[in-house]
């Protein structure tokens, strides 16, 4: 089939013939490469793959059918088909007195599912038909606030009308009642003493009942008078803020099935009636209620919710989850003057998320008398529409539902919803199932259910993943067969070995721990092999019972391990040489033939033959010690050619030089061979020489030992001694030096003179600008001195003294 499809596609391609051939080859290769598996069941998981069960088949057993036939396989195992078994298929029943209604069939199916192969709609189908008297449980959860009093009165007066309307659709119905207001804590309710006793205190309303979160008032019952009495017993109450806490009552109504009285097999409808928005998860934090709502039943014997003031409100997600888990169809009925706003902002979107595929919330009229139509219309809609849900199939299964109910049976469409059903019309759904595996799962059996949303009726589908071929099962399979050395099961042409045994025919004992048989201090098989059949199978390059020998850890000669296979081999880290070689790396040839010259002399008589090579005595070189660079005459024999070729001097003229000195060339610099490196075993192949010409100039040249003979390389420049001194040059030099020194002294004197003159002139200018002599005193001026003498005493002495002083002053002035 696969090859036929590839050929059809290839011939439809608008490409040259060679393009079609390439496409066919690549497609076939890709298909074959998808087939893999060591056992038949593992192989057939992939579509288009088959298994060859011939015993002596040596090629790949898992391949496409065409490939196996080309390889000569005779017995080919193909994929199985699905097997569907109907276990329980009770017919449709309308129910009624003492009978269970049946709306969906079959009720139990077993499928042996082949991996990765579609189970199409032709294999089995699920049918649904409305039962005339299918049970209905209708519960009213009302808001008991004063603004919803009209609903209470209308519900009481219309109770019998509601009963009559429901009775036209089913004879098996029951009604229940509960009321829900809010938590009795601030800020949701007033907590002062007067408001706790009467939440309607100081308002125009009459006395109200104490505020409560939820109260279940009437179990589901068919006694319409009891229902009317329960409605009549409801008193109004009130909270403080605008949103109501009816989510507490809603979740308790859904999870407290034993208190409410939900029947296991019934259509469960819950009418949620209010005119306000709702509190939800997180709002309880405002009152310090940090404990999340646990979603469990907490009703006391009187029907009150006991965890209202301890736990937060339930979240929207919890409401949706519990509605689906308990198959509750919630009808949101919103009244009041702001009904449109409240519905648009809060309840319309929430209604679409609930089971029952409700498109929006219902609007309650001002007098609330349309409650009859709301209940009847919603019940008809739920009754006449079915939505099948698949649950518990896991990620490994892909399940899609198809039906033709929307096209009146003409074309099947992928959908799980049928509407406009009647008690005479059957909706048929066709499940398409496929598993998605690359290997067979450990868990072979899976169970899932298909059920109408909002109802408890179920179709149980048991899936068994069929991963084994028939030849893997008895009686075809042969446990402990002699074909498998009595250590395995012969199945589908191969041996499936028992635990602890391996090998094509289970001949290898692999029981026990590998540490016991193959373990070493360095690891299993010294980390150089695999432990198989309780023996070490060494990697390439290793040997030994436990791979302890590294056969690549030997010495190398001439870049080859142990000199190569011609010389020896590596055995556990040591070279084992062939007969003609020896040494740690088999580098030595035992024969002396390579050391003999043409006349049979070993190393030309100038050395010894060691490892097939000559070791020359001092002064001799070459493979056969036939070259003597240290012998006298090598430099002397080549000096004349070096001189004439490089400098055109010496005993050879130009013509003789060209004729005799053909092996000479010049260079700017020469290599220098140290004397200690020119021994017998030196790798230096030249000798440095020095000679002198007639002018005592030194000439450097090297003599090289080339394969084609000697080569003389001469340095381009020679070193010559200096000549006698020239008197004229000396005289001119001394005179020039004296003249230069004199000029320098004159320049220095002139500079010093100019500096001194500048200093004197600067001093003169400074004295002119600041004359100090105008402020000095006259040297011949004396201040007047007044002396008073007593003429009566020492007159003679005083006269003489004054006379002397006057004479002295006159003399000084002169």
Secondary structure, 3 states (H helix, E strand, C coil): CHHHHHHHHHHHCCCCHHHHHHHHHHHHHHHHHCCCCCCHHHHHCCCCCEEECCCCCCCCCEECHHHHHHCCCCCEECCCCCEEEEEECCCCECEECCECCECEECCEEEEEEECCCCECCCCCCEEEECCCECCEEEEEEECCCHHHHHHHHHHHHCHHHHHHHHHCCCCCEEEEEEEECCCCCCCCCCCCHHHHHCCCCCCCCCCCCCCCCEEEEEEEECCHHHHHHHHHCCCCCCCCCCCECHHHHHHHHHHCHHHHCCCCCCEEEEEEEECCCECCCCHHHHHCCCECCCCCCCECCCCEECCCCCECCCCHHHHHHHHHHCCCEEEEEECCCCHHHHHHHHHHHHHHHCCCCCCCCEECCCCCCCHHHHHHHHHHHHHHCEEEEEECCCCCEEEEEEECHHHCCCCCEECCEECCCCCCCEEEEEEEEEECCCCCCCCCEEEEEEEECCCCCCEEEEEEEECCCHHHCCCCCECCCHHHCCCEEEECCEEEECCCEECCCCCEECCCCHHHHHEECCEEHHHCEEEECCEEEECCCEECCCCCEECCCCCEECCEECCCCCCEEEECCEEEECCCEECCCCCEECCCHHHECCCCCEHHHCEEEECCEEEECCCCECCCCCECCCCCCHHHHHHHHHHHHHHCCCCCCHHHHHHHCCCEEEECCCCCCCHHHCCCCCCCCEEEEEEECCCCCEEEEEEEEECCEEEEEEECCCECCCCCCCHHHHHHHHHHHHHHHHHHHHHHHHHHHHHHHHHHHHHHHHHHHCCCHHHCCCCCCCCCCCCCCCCCCCHHHHHHHHHHHHHHHHHHHC
